[in-house]
Amino acid sequence: MKKKTIEKEISFEGKALQTGRETRVVCKPNDAGSGIIFKRTDLETRPVFPLSEAMFSSGQRRTVLSSSAGEVQTVEHFLAALWALEIDSLIVELDGAELPAAGGSSIEFLEGLTNAGIKEQPEEREFIKISEKEEVSVGENSLSIFPDAEFSVSYQMEYASGAIKDETLKMCRVRETFKKEIAPARTFCLKAEAEALLKAGLGRGATYENTLVLDETGPVETSFRFENEPVRHKILDLVGDLYLLGLPIIGRVEAKRSGHDLNVKMMRRIYEKYVCKK
Ligand SMILES: [Zn+2]
C-alpha cells in the first residue's frame, strides 16, 4: 500500500468551535512524503507542528497540537477525515489558533478533501501494529487496544444523565463505512452544561446546527442525524485522536467512556513504545 496526499490545494473557513474566531485553513499536497504538518501562518515565527513529533496534548473538550511557539486547537474532527481518506502527507496552514468548526463533525472536511483529489505517492505506507494489549484508565473510564489483524472500535457510552442514552456501539469496517456512519455525527453537550461552557470561554463558535445541545427530550432546535448520534461522535473523536501521530493503528480498540484526555494518554504511550524506539 502506498502513501497518499491530495492532488490540489483546498481551503476551509469559518468560525472555530471553541474560540469562535474566524479561521482559514489551506491544505496543500506534501509531495516530499514527510508526513502531515500543521503550520500557523498568522504568527511571526510561523511555527510548524509535524504530527510525527508528537506535539499533542488534551485541552478542555478538544485535542491540541502545541509547542512553546504556539498551538493548534481542535484537530480531532479534521484528523478523523484524514484517517478515513488514508492521507499520510499534507501541509495544513492556518491563520488562527483553532480549526474552523466545519459543521461540528468530519463530513465537510471529508468531502472537501475528497474533491481535492487523492493522489498516491511512491513511498510505502507505514502503520503502527499493536503487539500486546495496551490500556490506559482513569477511574471507571478506560481505553484498551488489543493486537488484531484489522482496525476495529467499540465504544461504551455511559452518561449520568437521561439526556444521553447508555449504549455500546461496535464497528468493524470503520474506515469503509466512516463517511456514511460516523463522519456526519456532530459534537454535543448537555443543555445543563452549555451555559457553564460559554462562561468558561468555550463553545463560542457553537450553534444549534453544529452542536447537539441535549436535554431529556433530545437536541434543542435541531434533530438527530442518527438516533445514537452522540456515541457515533465519540467514535469520530476517538479515531481522530488515534491518528495524532499521522500513522494508522492496527488493532482492536475498546473504549469505555473515554475522551480526549485518555485518548491522548494512549497516544503518548504508543508514541514512546512503538514510534520512538524504532
Ligand atoms: Zn468532537
Residues whose N, C-alpha, C, O or C-beta is under 5 A from the ligand:
A	BS01	ZN	T187 H233 D237
